Amino acid sequence: MKKAQNTFRWAWEVEKGHEELYRKALQAVEAGSDAPQVEYYVCPFCGFTHEGPLEGACPVCGTPGEKFQRIE
């Protein structure tokens, strides 16, 4: 039961972050500008997405930032 609760809580937190990224992209499109080239890094454990390398730990699950995978 605890694992299921963590999974749903983490998914909720991760999706809030994704929403923010989508809003930023939409604002750039609506403003008629190209989205800036940004490297994204994703937590391999919970899926949290961060713009640029993450120093410290994942704010959702605590995975060390150096374990994040860069998305190309």
N, C-alpha and C positions, 0 to 999 in steps of 0.2 A: 504493500500500500504506500509506503514512504517513497519508493522509487517512482511510482506513478504520480504522486503529488509533486515531486521535484520536477519530473519531466514536463508536466503541464504548467507549473510555475515558470520554469525556464523558457518554455515555448512562448508564454505570454510576454515575458520580459524581452525576449529576442525579437518578437514581432513588433513591439513598440519601437524598437530601434530601427527595424526595417521601414516602418511607417515614416519615421523622420527622414531616412535616406530617400524614400520615394517622394516625399514632399519637397525636399531640396531639388531633386531632379526636375520635378514638375514646375517649380518656380523658375528654374533656368530656362526651360522650354517656353513657358508663358512669357518670359522676358525677352525671348528671341535670341538668347545667347547660347552658345555651346556650353555644355557641362564641362567643368574643368577636369583634366585628366587626374584622376585620383586612384591611388593604389588602395585596394580593399584587402583586409585581413580577416579571416574567419576562424573562430574558435572551433577546433575539431571535435569538441565534446558537446557543446550546446548549440552551436550555430550563430552565436553573437557575431555581428559584422562591425568592423571598426575601420574608419578612414585612416590610412597610414598605419605604420607599425604601432603596436600597443606596448607601452612600458607598464610593467606591473602585472596585475592579474585581471582576468576576465571579470567584469563587474556582475555578471550573471551567475557563473558557476565556480569562479576562482581558479580556472586553469591558467598557468603562467603564460604571459604574453608571448614569450619566445616560442611557444608551441603553436601559435596561430599560423595558418597557412595563407600565403599571399594568393589572391585571385588575379588571374591575368585576363 
